[in-house]
Amino acid sequence: MNHHEPPLCSRNPRLFDSRAEGEPHKHVAARHRLAVLACRNCPALTACAQYLADAETNGARIDGIIAGRTWRRLRDLAPNTRTCLHCGTTIVKRGTPAADRLRPDGTLTPLHAGRNLCTDCYNHHEKVGTLDRYPRIRNR
């Protein structure tokens, strides 16, 4: 985004709105994924996050996407990541919502499958019998 143009939420507010009556859930989810991605790359993110925190403190019900989050489900903006010990790709904890795994290129960050391996590498090593080369990682 050009830092001189207004944030996407002010240019295309419908993208950030909650579900419209009769709108299919799949369409809402797709819109919200795009909105969250736009928020994460927006220079106004800090100001929006403060607005959201103030509104929640005052008991306001937030509708739609603000600061990359919805009023119903507040999460950290960026998931904790690790690096796959075999292929070196960035991985995230299993159970991380897809919206939080979305990368700027539109693909999803791979999931951690165990032993600090991505799902593909874990499955490969399990299949060829070399999984024991990678120690089990205990939760910290």
PELINBEL-V881413 format. One record per backbone hydrogen bond with DSSP energy under -0.5 kcal/mol. CO is the residue of the C=O (numbers start at 1). NH is the residue of the N-H. E is the energy in kcal/mol with one decimal. If there is no record, write none. Layout:
CO;NH;E / CO;NH;E
//
This chain:
2;5;-1.2 / 7;10;-1.2 / 7;11;-1.1 / 8;12;-3.1 / 12;15;-1.3 / 13;16;-1.4 / 13;17;-0.7 / 14;17;-0.8 / 16;65;-2.8 / 20;23;-2.4 / 24;27;-0.7 / 24;28;-1.9 / 25;29;-2.8 / 26;30;-2.0 / 27;31;-2.6 / 28;32;-3.0 / 29;33;-2.1 / 30;34;-1.9 / 31;35;-2.4 / 32;36;-2.8 / 33;37;-2.2 / 34;38;-2.4 / 35;39;-2.5 / 36;40;-2.2 / 37;41;-1.0 / 38;41;-0.6 / 39;42;-1.7 / 42;45;-1.5 / 44;48;-2.4 / 45;49;-2.7 / 46;50;-1.9 / 47;51;-2.2 / 48;52;-2.7 / 49;53;-2.4 / 50;54;-2.6 / 51;55;-2.6 / 52;56;-2.6 / 53;57;-2.3 / 54;58;-1.7 / 55;60;-2.8 / 56;59;-1.5 / 60;62;-0.7 / 62;64;-0.5 / 64;71;-0.7 / 66;69;-1.7 / 69;66;-2.9 / 73;70;-0.8 / 80;93;-0.7 / 82;91;-2.9 / 84;88;-1.5 / 89;84;-3.0 / 90;110;-0.6 / 91;82;-2.4 / 92;112;-3.1 / 93;96;-1.7 / 97;100;-1.2 / 97;101;-0.8 / 98;101;-1.0 / 98;102;-0.8 / 100;79;-0.5 / 101;109;-2.3 / 103;106;-2.6 / 107;103;-2.9 / 110;92;-2.0 / 111;119;-1.2 / 114;117;-1.5 / 116;85;-3.0 / 117;113;-3.0 / 117;114;-0.8 / 118;122;-2.8 / 119;123;-2.6 / 120;124;-2.1 / 121;125;-2.8 / 122;126;-2.5 / 123;127;-2.1 / 124;128;-2.3 / 125;129;-0.7 / 125;130;-2.2 / 125;131;-1.0 / 130;133;-1.7 / 131;134;-1.9 / 133;135;-0.6 / 136;138;-0.6
//
